[in-house]
């Protein structure tokens, strides 16, 4: 591709992001604003919508969201479940889980989806869950969430279940992320290791996409 094509790709990303923001409900926009103002900066709106679409595509009824204050993504997953099944949100931070619990409390009268919010590290909580019980796992936030969740993914997911890792390219760290070899931040290093681990795992078929700030999607064979 030439320079013009690369420029157009950047413009396309900006267009899709603005388009997704415009389509957010007032409630979701308010949740994003409240989270951002509390210091829990939210991720890409287009990425969150894609996660919701994956719920529909996979027919998922049992979903785990592992994150660090990833309120908007969690709410998109909750809405996509269409008043069925179970959504388990796992957040190791007090501030992040407080935002999610508040949002879940407000949703209780609007949905029949079972909403469960857990304040614990992924490495501590996920091993306690029943095996082969989940259709979709979404991972976001701090670097330690990723490897700890993938370590449990094969056990937790049903056959043909999907795990999605967000922010894999680490584009918002100000150092260039995974695409900059000089970026040796904890998360950039962790994401390079994650890519190798997931892609080498014969139990999963995976692909890396540039959606949002990078999505790694892996399908359990």
Secondary structure, 3 states (H helix, E strand, C coil): CCHHHHHHHHHHHHHHHHHHHHHCCHHHHHHHHHHHHCCCCCCCHHHHHHHHHHHHHHCCCEEEEEECCCHHHHHHHHHHCCCCCEEEEEECCHHHHHHHHHHHHHHCCCCCCEEEEEECCHHHHHHHCCCCCEEEEEECCCCHHHHHHHHHHHHHEEEEEEEEECCCCCCCCCCCHHHCCCCCCHHHHHHHHHHHHHHHCCCEEEEEECCCCCEEEEEEC
